[in-house]
């Protein structure tokens, strides 16, 4: 993994950070990725639908994985945060399109709110090759 993953500019296809955190940190053979909401990297705005947000919340970590020389087959754990579990089926359908067996372990948690009023946030841990 040649990229400096601590450099906030090393993820050109992800939305800019809006806090004091790293997009990803390699540690002990794993890449720990911060949660991603459905911000469009080009506009910095959330998409209009839950499905759109979920898709972008998957595309953003995909960009992190690619920059690190990895892909979704390297994901070992994911967490999905939803302010409204009524959106679970929609988010799950989008999520399922990105993975093949063996699937990473996953938790889905209902929380009170997400940054910028987002309707979904997804974080991942991937093994480093």
DOKOL-836583 format. One record per atom (N, C-alpha, C): residue in one letter; atom name; z, x, y. Coordinates in nm, 2 decimals. Atoms other than C-alpha are relative to their C-alpha. Layout:
<pts>
PT   sevo   marmi       zz       xx       yy
PT      a      CA        Z        X        Y
...
</pts>
This chain:
<pts>
PT   sevo   marmi       zz       xx       yy
PT      x       N     0.00     0.09    -0.12
PT      x      CA     0.00     0.00     0.00
PT      x       C     0.00     0.09     0.12
PT      x       N     0.01    -0.09    -0.11
PT      x      CA    -0.13     0.20     0.29
PT      x       C     0.04    -0.05     0.14
PT      x       N    -0.03     0.06    -0.13
PT      x      CA    -0.07    -0.04     0.57
PT      x       C     0.15     0.02     0.04
PT      x       N    -0.14     0.00    -0.06
PT      x      CA     0.24    -0.01     0.80
PT      x       C     0.04    -0.15     0.01
PT      x       N    -0.03     0.15     0.00
PT      x      CA     0.37    -0.36     0.71
PT      x       C     0.11    -0.03     0.10
PT      x       N    -0.10     0.03    -0.11
PT      x      CA     0.65    -0.32     0.98
PT      x       C    -0.07    -0.01     0.13
PT      x       N     0.07     0.00    -0.13
PT      x      CA     0.38    -0.30     1.25
PT      x       C    -0.05    -0.15     0.02
PT      x       N     0.04     0.14    -0.02
PT      x      CA     0.34    -0.65     1.40
PT      x       C    -0.15    -0.02     0.02
PT      x       N     0.15     0.02    -0.02
PT      x      CA    -0.03    -0.58     1.47
PT      x       C    -0.08     0.02    -0.12
PT      x       N     0.08    -0.03     0.12
PT      x      CA    -0.12    -0.51     1.11
PT      x       C    -0.05    -0.12    -0.07
PT      x       N     0.04     0.13     0.06
PT      x      CA    -0.18    -0.88     1.03
PT      x       C    -0.09    -0.07     0.10
PT      x       N     0.09     0.06    -0.10
PT      x      CA    -0.48    -0.97     1.25
PT      x       C    -0.04    -0.14    -0.03
PT      x       N     0.05     0.14     0.04
PT      x      CA    -0.56    -1.29     1.06
PT      x       C     0.12    -0.09    -0.02
PT      x       N    -0.12     0.09     0.00
PT      x      CA    -0.20    -1.43     1.09
PT      x       C     0.03    -0.04     0.14
PT      x       N    -0.05     0.03    -0.13
PT      x      CA    -0.05    -1.61     1.38
PT      x       C     0.10     0.11     0.05
PT      x       N    -0.09    -0.10    -0.06
PT      x      CA     0.14    -1.38     1.62
PT      x       C     0.15    -0.04    -0.03
PT      x       N    -0.15     0.03     0.01
PT      x      CA     0.52    -1.35     1.56
PT      x       C     0.05    -0.06     0.13
PT      x       N    -0.06     0.05    -0.12
PT      x      CA     0.73    -1.55     1.79
PT      x       C     0.15     0.01    -0.01
PT      x       N    -0.15    -0.03     0.02
PT      x      CA     1.07    -1.40     1.71
PT      x       C     0.02     0.15    -0.04
PT      x       N    -0.03    -0.14     0.04
PT      x      CA     1.24    -1.08     1.61
PT      x       C     0.01     0.01    -0.15
PT      x       N     0.01    -0.02     0.15
PT      x      CA     1.13    -1.04     1.25
PT      x       C    -0.13     0.07    -0.04
PT      x       N     0.13    -0.06     0.05
PT      x      CA     0.87    -0.87     1.04
PT      x       C    -0.07    -0.10    -0.08
PT      x       N     0.09     0.09     0.08
PT      x      CA     0.58    -1.06     0.88
PT      x       C     0.03     0.03    -0.15
PT      x       N    -0.02    -0.03     0.14
PT      x      CA     0.65    -0.87     0.56
PT      x       C     0.07     0.14    -0.01
PT      x       N    -0.07    -0.13     0.02
PT      x      CA     0.87    -0.59     0.43
PT      x       C    -0.01     0.04    -0.15
PT      x       N     0.00    -0.04     0.14
PT      x      CA     0.81    -0.39     0.11
PT      x       C     0.13     0.06    -0.03
PT      x       N    -0.13    -0.05     0.05
PT      x      CA     1.12    -0.31    -0.09
PT      x       C     0.01    -0.01    -0.15
PT      x       N    -0.02     0.00     0.14
PT      x      CA     1.18    -0.20    -0.44
PT      x       C    -0.11    -0.06    -0.09
PT      x       N     0.11     0.05     0.08
PT      x      CA     0.83    -0.28    -0.57
PT      x       C    -0.04    -0.14     0.03
PT      x       N     0.04     0.14    -0.04
PT      x      CA     0.81    -0.62    -0.40
PT      x       C    -0.03     0.00     0.15
PT      x       N     0.03     0.03    -0.14
PT      x      CA     0.67    -0.75    -0.08
PT      x       C     0.07    -0.13     0.04
PT      x       N    -0.07     0.11    -0.05
PT      x      CA     0.91    -0.99     0.10
PT      x       C    -0.07    -0.05     0.12
PT      x       N     0.07     0.05    -0.11
PT      x      CA     0.72    -1.22     0.33
PT      x       C     0.08    -0.11     0.08
PT      x       N    -0.06     0.10    -0.08
PT      x      CA     0.86    -1.42     0.62
PT      x       C    -0.07    -0.14    -0.02
PT      x       N     0.06     0.14     0.01
PT      x      CA     0.80    -1.80     0.61
PT      x       C    -0.11    -0.01     0.10
PT      x       N     0.11     0.03    -0.09
PT      x      CA     0.48    -1.92     0.76
PT      x       C    -0.02    -0.15     0.01
PT      x       N     0.03     0.14    -0.03
PT      x      CA     0.42    -2.25     0.93
PT      x       C    -0.15    -0.01     0.02
PT      x       N     0.15     0.02     0.00
PT      x      CA     0.08    -2.40     0.97
PT      x       C    -0.06     0.02     0.14
PT      x       N     0.06    -0.03    -0.13
PT      x      CA    -0.01    -2.23     1.30
PT      x       C    -0.14     0.06    -0.03
PT      x       N     0.14    -0.06     0.00
PT      x      CA    -0.38    -2.16     1.35
PT      x       C     0.01     0.13     0.07
PT      x       N    -0.01    -0.13    -0.07
PT      x      CA    -0.40    -1.79     1.42
PT      x       C    -0.09     0.02     0.12
PT      x       N     0.09    -0.01    -0.11
PT      x      CA    -0.69    -1.84     1.66
PT      x       C     0.05    -0.07     0.13
PT      x       N    -0.05     0.08    -0.11
PT      x      CA    -0.52    -2.10     1.88
PT      x       C     0.15     0.00     0.02
PT      x       N    -0.15     0.00    -0.01
PT      x      CA    -0.15    -2.06     1.81
PT      x       C     0.06    -0.13     0.00
PT      x       N    -0.05     0.14     0.00
PT      x      CA    -0.12    -2.43     1.76
PT      x       C     0.01    -0.05    -0.15
PT      x       N    -0.02     0.06     0.13
PT      x      CA    -0.01    -2.64     1.46
PT      x       C    -0.13    -0.10    -0.02
PT      x       N     0.11     0.09     0.03
PT      x      CA    -0.28    -2.84     1.28
PT      x       C     0.05    -0.14     0.01
PT      x       N    -0.04     0.14    -0.03
PT      x      CA    -0.29    -3.22     1.32
PT      x       C     0.06    -0.08    -0.11
PT      x       N    -0.05     0.08     0.11
PT      x      CA    -0.20    -3.33     0.97
PT      x       C     0.09     0.08    -0.09
PT      x       N    -0.08    -0.07     0.09
PT      x      CA     0.05    -3.24     0.71
PT      x       C    -0.08     0.08    -0.10
PT      x       N     0.09    -0.08     0.09
PT      x      CA    -0.23    -3.14     0.48
PT      x       C    -0.06     0.12     0.07
PT      x       N     0.05    -0.12    -0.08
PT      x      CA    -0.38    -2.92     0.75
PT      x       C     0.10     0.11     0.02
PT      x       N    -0.11    -0.10    -0.02
PT      x      CA    -0.05    -2.76     0.82
PT      x       C     0.03     0.07    -0.13
PT      x       N    -0.02    -0.06     0.13
PT      x      CA     0.01    -2.70     0.45
PT      x       C    -0.10     0.10    -0.04
PT      x       N     0.11    -0.10     0.04
PT      x      CA    -0.33    -2.54     0.40
PT      x       C     0.01     0.12     0.09
PT      x       N    -0.02    -0.12    -0.08
PT      x      CA    -0.27    -2.31     0.70
PT      x       C     0.12     0.08    -0.04
PT      x       N    -0.12    -0.06     0.04
PT      x      CA     0.08    -2.24     0.58
PT      x       C    -0.02     0.08    -0.13
PT      x       N     0.04    -0.08     0.12
PT      x      CA    -0.09    -2.11     0.26
PT      x       C    -0.10     0.11     0.04
PT      x       N     0.10    -0.10    -0.04
PT      x      CA    -0.37    -1.93     0.44
PT      x       C     0.07     0.12     0.07
PT      x       N    -0.07    -0.11    -0.07
PT      x      CA    -0.13    -1.73     0.66
PT      x       C     0.06     0.10    -0.09
PT      x       N    -0.05    -0.11     0.09
PT      x      CA     0.06    -1.56     0.37
PT      x       C    -0.12     0.06    -0.08
PT      x       N     0.12    -0.05     0.07
PT      x      CA    -0.28    -1.52     0.20
PT      x       C    -0.05     0.12     0.08
PT      x       N     0.05    -0.11    -0.09
PT      x      CA    -0.38    -1.30     0.50
PT      x       C     0.10     0.12    -0.01
PT      x       N    -0.10    -0.11     0.02
PT      x      CA    -0.05    -1.10     0.46
PT      x       C    -0.03     0.07    -0.13
PT      x       N     0.03    -0.06     0.13
PT      x      CA    -0.12    -1.05     0.09
PT      x       C    -0.12     0.09     0.00
PT      x       N     0.13    -0.08    -0.01
PT      x      CA    -0.48    -0.93     0.16
PT      x       C     0.02     0.13     0.07
PT      x       N    -0.03    -0.12    -0.07
PT      x      CA    -0.36    -0.69     0.42
PT      x       C     0.08     0.11    -0.08
PT      x       N    -0.08    -0.08     0.09
PT      x      CA    -0.12    -0.55     0.16
PT      x       C    -0.07     0.04    -0.12
PT      x       N     0.07    -0.03     0.12
PT      x      CA    -0.39    -0.52    -0.10
PT      x       C     0.04    -0.08    -0.12
PT      x       N    -0.05     0.09     0.11
PT      x      CA    -0.25    -0.81    -0.30
PT      x       C    -0.07    -0.14     0.01
PT      x       N     0.05     0.13     0.00
PT      x      CA    -0.34    -1.17    -0.38
PT      x       C     0.10    -0.10    -0.06
PT      x       N    -0.10     0.09     0.05
PT      x      CA    -0.17    -1.49    -0.49
PT      x       C     0.04     0.02    -0.14
PT      x       N    -0.05    -0.03     0.13
PT      x      CA    -0.16    -1.37    -0.85
PT      x       C     0.12     0.09     0.00
PT      x       N    -0.12    -0.09    -0.01
PT      x      CA     0.10    -1.12    -0.73
PT      x       C     0.13    -0.07     0.04
PT      x       N    -0.12     0.08    -0.04
PT      x      CA     0.33    -1.39    -0.60
PT      x       C     0.09    -0.03    -0.12
PT      x       N    -0.10     0.03     0.11
PT      x      CA     0.65    -1.42    -0.81
PT      x       C     0.10    -0.11     0.04
PT      x       N    -0.09     0.11    -0.05
PT      x      CA     0.85    -1.66    -0.59
PT      x       C    -0.05    -0.05     0.13
PT      x       N     0.03     0.06    -0.13
PT      x      CA     0.78    -1.91    -0.32
PT      x       C     0.11    -0.10     0.03
PT      x       N    -0.09     0.10    -0.05
PT      x      CA     1.00    -2.14    -0.11
PT      x       C    -0.08    -0.08     0.10
PT      x       N     0.06     0.10    -0.09
PT      x      CA     0.87    -2.45     0.06
PT      x       C     0.11    -0.07     0.07
PT      x       N    -0.10     0.07    -0.09
PT      x      CA     1.07    -2.60     0.35
PT      x       C    -0.07    -0.12     0.06
PT      x       N     0.06     0.12    -0.06
PT      x      CA     1.00    -2.96     0.45
PT      x       C     0.11    -0.08     0.07
PT      x       N    -0.09     0.08    -0.07
PT      x      CA     1.17    -3.16     0.72
PT      x       C     0.00    -0.15    -0.06
PT      x       N     0.01     0.14     0.05
PT      x      CA     1.06    -3.48     0.53
PT      x       C    -0.06     0.01    -0.15
PT      x       N     0.04    -0.01     0.14
PT      x      CA     1.04    -3.48     0.14
PT      x       C    -0.11    -0.10    -0.03
PT      x       N     0.11     0.10     0.03
PT      x      CA     0.80    -3.78     0.17
PT      x       C    -0.13     0.07     0.01
PT      x       N     0.12    -0.08    -0.01
PT      x      CA     0.54    -3.51     0.24
PT      x       C    -0.02     0.09    -0.12
PT      x       N     0.00    -0.09     0.11
PT      x      CA     0.61    -3.34    -0.09
PT      x       C    -0.14    -0.01    -0.08
PT      x       N     0.12     0.01     0.08
PT      x      CA     0.31    -3.48    -0.28
PT      x       C    -0.12     0.06     0.07
PT      x       N     0.11    -0.05    -0.07
PT      x      CA     0.06    -3.39    -0.01
PT      x       C     0.01     0.16     0.00
PT      x       N    -0.02    -0.15    -0.01
PT      x      CA     0.20    -3.03     0.03
PT      x       C    -0.02     0.06    -0.14
PT      x       N     0.01    -0.05     0.14
PT      x      CA     0.22    -2.99    -0.35
PT      x       C    -0.15     0.01    -0.04
PT      x       N     0.15     0.00     0.03
PT      x      CA    -0.15    -3.08    -0.39
PT      x       C    -0.07     0.11     0.06
PT      x       N     0.06    -0.12    -0.07
PT      x      CA    -0.25    -2.82    -0.13
PT      x       C     0.05     0.13    -0.07
PT      x       N    -0.05    -0.12     0.06
PT      x      CA    -0.02    -2.56    -0.28
PT      x       C    -0.06     0.03    -0.14
PT      x       N     0.05    -0.01     0.13
PT      x      CA    -0.15    -2.62    -0.63
PT      x       C    -0.14     0.06     0.00
PT      x       N     0.13    -0.05    -0.01
PT      x      CA    -0.50    -2.53    -0.52
PT      x       C    -0.01     0.15     0.01
PT      x       N     0.00    -0.15    -0.02
PT      x      CA    -0.40    -2.17    -0.45
PT      x       C     0.05     0.08    -0.11
PT      x       N    -0.06    -0.07     0.11
PT      x      CA    -0.23    -2.08    -0.78
PT      x       C    -0.06    -0.04    -0.13
PT      x       N     0.03     0.02     0.14
PT      x      CA    -0.32    -2.04    -1.14
PT      x       C     0.12     0.04    -0.09
PT      x       N    -0.11    -0.04     0.09
PT      x      CA    -0.09    -2.00    -1.44
PT      x       C    -0.01     0.15    -0.03
PT      x       N    -0.14     0.04    -0.01
PT      x      CA     0.14    -1.82    -1.47
PT      x       C     0.04    -0.02     0.15
PT      x       N    -0.03     0.03    -0.14
PT      x      CA     0.27    -1.98    -1.15
PT      x       C     0.13     0.07     0.04
PT      x       N    -0.13    -0.06    -0.04
PT      x      CA     0.54    -1.82    -0.94
PT      x       C     0.11    -0.10    -0.01
PT      x       N    -0.12     0.09     0.00
PT      x      CA     0.89    -1.97    -0.95
PT      x       C     0.00    -0.06     0.14
PT      x       N     0.00     0.06    -0.13
PT      x      CA     0.94    -2.21    -0.66
PT      x       C     0.12    -0.09     0.02
PT      x       N    -0.10     0.09    -0.05
PT      x      CA     1.20    -2.40    -0.47
PT      x       C    -0.06    -0.08     0.11
PT      x       N     0.04     0.08    -0.12
PT      x      CA     1.13    -2.69    -0.23
PT      x       C     0.13    -0.06     0.05
PT      x       N    -0.12     0.04    -0.06
PT      x      CA     1.40    -2.77     0.01
PT      x       C    -0.03    -0.09     0.12
PT      x       N     0.01     0.08    -0.13
PT      x      CA     1.44    -3.05     0.27
PT      x       C     0.10     0.05     0.10
PT      x       N    -0.08    -0.05    -0.10
PT      x      CA     1.57    -2.92     0.59
PT      x       C    -0.01    -0.09     0.13
PT      x       N     0.00     0.09    -0.12
PT      x      CA     1.65    -3.08     0.93
PT      x       C    -0.11     0.02     0.09
PT      x       N     0.11    -0.02    -0.10
PT      x      CA     1.38    -2.91     1.14
PT      x       C    -0.06     0.14    -0.03
PT      x       N     0.07    -0.13     0.01
PT      x      CA     1.13    -2.62     1.15
PT      x       C    -0.04     0.04     0.15
PT      x       N     0.04    -0.04    -0.13
PT      x      CA     1.02    -2.41     1.45
PT      x       C    -0.13    -0.08     0.05
PT      x       N     0.12     0.07    -0.07
PT      x      CA     0.77    -2.58     1.69
PT      x       C    -0.03    -0.13    -0.06
PT      x       N     0.02     0.13     0.05
PT      x      CA     0.81    -2.91     1.51
PT      x       C    -0.09     0.00    -0.12
PT      x       N     0.09    -0.01     0.12
PT      x      CA     0.62    -2.79     1.20
PT      x       C     0.05    -0.09    -0.11
PT      x       N    -0.03     0.09     0.11
PT      x      CA     0.61    -3.01     0.90
PT      x       C     0.01     0.07    -0.14
PT      x       N    -0.01    -0.08     0.12
PT      x      CA     0.60    -2.73     0.64
PT      x       C     0.01     0.14     0.03
PT      x       N    -0.01    -0.15    -0.01
PT      x      CA     0.70    -2.37     0.60
PT      x       C     0.00     0.05    -0.14
PT      x       N     0.00    -0.06     0.13
PT      x      CA     0.62    -2.15     0.31
PT      x       C     0.02     0.15     0.01
PT      x       N    -0.02    -0.14     0.01
PT      x      CA     0.76    -1.81     0.22
PT      x       C    -0.02     0.05    -0.14
PT      x       N     0.03    -0.06     0.13
PT      x      CA     0.68    -1.57    -0.06
PT      x       C     0.06     0.13    -0.02
PT      x       N    -0.03    -0.13     0.05
PT      x      CA     0.78    -1.27    -0.26
PT      x       C    -0.11     0.03    -0.10
PT      x       N     0.10    -0.05     0.09
PT      x      CA     0.51    -1.07    -0.43
PT      x       C     0.03     0.13    -0.06
PT      x       N    -0.02    -0.13     0.05
PT      x      CA     0.51    -0.78    -0.66
PT      x       C    -0.11     0.09     0.05
PT      x       N     0.09    -0.09    -0.05
PT      x      CA     0.34    -0.47    -0.53
PT      x       C    -0.07     0.07    -0.12
PT      x       N     0.07    -0.07     0.10
PT      x      CA     0.07    -0.31    -0.75
PT      x       C     0.00     0.15     0.02
</pts>
